[in-house]
Structures are given as C-alpha cells and as structure tokens.
Amino acid sequence: MSKRKKAFVGGNIVLPDRTVQATLLVDGDVISGILHGDAPEEYEQIDVTGKVLLPGVIDTHVHIWD
C-alpha cells in the first residue's frame, strides 16, 4: 500500500453544482478521482463518515485585510 494514495470514504463531497456522498481519491498532492463504490486496494482508506470534504479549497479562514 502506497502512503501517497489515500481514499477518503463515506464523506459528503461538495462539488461546484451539488453535494454527493462518495469516496474521494487522492494520490500525493493530486485529487485523482471520485468514486461511488469501493476504493482500489492500493489506497489507504480513511473513514470520514459524517464529514464534509471541500476538494480544492486550501484555506477557508483568511483575513483579507492582513
């Protein structure tokens, strides 16, 4: 199992036009896919049930005046 490949399983993923409950695949620093089924075995599975995932959002807490 590669430590670079992670599958965030069971979360609610916020997309530009909707929210879906699915698995978010990440390979290193790159979002590699969104699945509605089981993650491939080579991915480390991380249970995020009940959490909201915002793929691509870097820092949601910023102060523009700083």
C-alpha positions as CSV (number, residue, x, y, z in Angstrom):
1,M,0.0,0.0,0.0
2,S,1.4,3.3,-1.0
3,K,1.3,6.0,1.7
4,R,0.8,8.6,-1.1
5,K,-2.5,7.1,-2.2
6,K,-5.4,7.9,0.2
7,A,-9.2,7.2,-0.2
8,F,-11.5,9.3,2.0
9,V,-14.5,7.1,2.4
10,G,-18.1,8.0,3.4
11,G,-17.9,11.7,3.3
12,N,-20.1,14.4,1.7
13,I,-18.1,15.9,-1.1
14,V,-19.0,19.5,-2.1
15,L,-18.8,19.9,-5.9
16,P,-19.5,23.2,-7.8
17,D,-23.1,22.2,-8.6
18,R,-24.1,19.7,-5.9
19,T,-23.0,17.6,-2.9
20,V,-22.5,13.9,-3.2
21,Q,-21.8,11.1,-0.7
22,A,-18.8,9.3,-2.3
23,T,-15.2,8.3,-1.9
24,L,-12.5,10.9,-2.7
25,L,-9.2,9.5,-4.1
26,V,-6.0,11.5,-3.6
27,D,-2.6,10.5,-5.0
28,G,0.1,12.6,-3.4
29,D,-1.0,16.2,-3.8
30,V,-3.5,15.5,-6.6
31,I,-7.2,14.6,-6.4
32,S,-7.3,11.6,-8.7
33,G,-11.0,10.8,-8.7
34,I,-14.4,10.5,-7.0
35,L,-16.0,7.0,-6.8
36,H,-19.5,5.8,-5.8
37,G,-18.1,2.4,-5.0
38,D,-15.2,0.7,-3.2
39,A,-11.8,2.3,-3.4
40,P,-9.0,0.3,-5.0
41,E,-6.9,-1.8,-2.6
42,E,-3.7,0.2,-3.2
43,Y,-5.3,3.2,-1.4
44,E,-5.1,3.7,2.3
45,Q,-8.7,4.1,3.4
46,I,-9.6,6.9,5.8
47,D,-13.2,6.9,7.2
48,V,-14.7,10.4,7.0
49,T,-18.3,9.4,7.6
50,G,-20.3,12.4,8.6
51,K,-17.7,14.9,7.5
52,V,-17.8,17.4,4.7
53,L,-15.0,17.4,2.1
54,L,-14.2,20.6,0.2
55,P,-11.7,19.3,-2.5
56,G,-9.5,22.1,-3.9
57,V,-10.2,24.5,-1.0
58,I,-6.9,25.4,0.5
59,D,-7.7,27.8,3.4
60,T,-11.3,28.8,4.2
61,H,-10.3,31.0,7.1
62,V,-8.5,34.1,5.8
63,H,-8.4,37.8,6.7
64,I,-8.3,39.9,3.6
65,W,-7.0,43.0,5.5
66,D,-3.9,41.2,6.8
